[in-house]
Amino acid sequence: MIAGPCAPARLAPSRNGAPAQDAPATHAGSPVLLIVDDDSARGRGLLDAAQARGLHAELAADLQAARLLIAATAPEVIVLNISIGTDRDAAMRFLADASAQRPVMVVADADAQVDRVEVARRGGRGFLACSLDPGDTIAAADDLRERVRVRGTRILAVDDDPIVLEMLQLVLQDAGFEVLMCADPARFWERLDESSPDLVLLDVDMPGVTGTQLCRAARNDARWADLPIIFLTSRTDGGSVRAIFDAGADDFLSKPFAGPEVVARITGRLERVRLYRALADTDSLTGLLNRRKGVQRLQTLLRLADRGRQPMSVAIVDVDHFKAINDTHGHAAGDAVLRELGTLVSGAFRGEDVVARWGGDELVVAMHAMTQDGASRRLRDLAEEIRGQRFHGGSIAVSVSVGFAQHPAHGAGVDELLHAADGALYMAKAAGRDRVVSAGHTSS
């Protein structure tokens, strides 16, 4: 079973008096997704896809039931079938009301005449066809949830005026951000290193060093080259604005500022940055890190291991007879297997570990501070869990072959470790597949 809490999905009763398919249940936490759709089969498919991804979801059969669930449970993202019911205007009004509180992804029937501009004007944050695979729809909704995420987002505010900092703290904490303050620009680098913020609010005029100088220096450092930076300034003349953007600013806010504008600018900037990073860093099919980003993360873990004199294990997970799955069930089924496998594998490891798709049917897993024995146990448990699952709606059984290596015993660098793990993977396949083999050629 996929790791992580996932409360059972439920169907909210319709106001037309039709019996609810499931009685409302009490949940320990609020749903991540609210699906609003009057097609029960399609809604169930989306619920199943959400549960397979480890997400708590609810299904409302009409707009009134959806309003009640929003008020009662405060979902993070809404997936709305804009073709619901017979009153299109009612669906559009619901979209406008709901999107004022949380992101709404819109889906529509293929033959529906939907004005996409109007959907965007009413606040829709995405537009998908109802015919899209449920797993792809839920993946898109989850991606949207991550892009607009506030919880856990750190904002570093740098300003020598304590009143401005206090106002920013009140506004941003009320919106749900974690706020870190720096009143002394001389401590900027210290605060930057210790907090690793998601975005910086930077005053222009400060004693000793200007905000533009700090921004330009940050852009010259590879660690902070793509860090979102928004300036706070009372200077809005053309020359000052050009200087701000020449220094590498992403945006600017005029002083005095309005709280809602600050929140809107920050959330908008973070959403775009997260979207671009996701496109650049993740595999479009599985949602895992892609090979390029995976190599970067492995190098980071390796530096941490060397610095702390800790072990690190790297494994290559390969789907057994994947070509036969494609040949027998079709490439769409093979894609579904890889998506579901990616979700299962990523859920089986810790946040500090790395899971990436290396290409084809191969995944790479790097386990921080993990000994060879510990890695062997964890990978055996993973192989057993995969063996016990049924993929693509329960129609496909899957097993995996795994080869793994440990730093520093089997390699000092990323390439050496991957080469050793690949050699162990070859041994696993040669021994009959469906097994875990270490670089020491010990079959498990």
Buried (B, 14 or more C-beta within 10 A) or exposed (E): EBBEEBBEBBBBBBEEEEEEBEEBEEBEEBBBBBBBBBBBEBBBBBBBBBBBBBBBBBBBBBBBBBBBBBEEBEBBBBBBBBBBBEEBEBBBEBBBBBBEEBBBBBBBBEEEEBEEEBBEEBBBBBBBEBEEBBBBBBBBBBBBBBBBBBEEBBBBBBBBBEEBBEBBBEBBEEBEBBBBBBBEBEEBBEBBEEBEBBBBBBBBBBEEEBBBBBBBBBBEEEEBEBBBBBBBBEBEEEEBBEBBBEBBBBBBBBBEBEBEEBBEBBBEBBBEBBBEEBEEBBBEBBBBBBBEBBBBBBEEBBEBBEEEEBBBBBBBBBBBBBEEBBEEBEEEBBBBBBBBBBBBBBBBBEEEBBBBBBEEBBBBBBBBBBBBEBBBBBBBEBBEBBEEBEBBEEEBEBBBBBBBBBBBBBBEEBEBBBBBBBBBBBBBBEEEBBBBBBBBEEEB
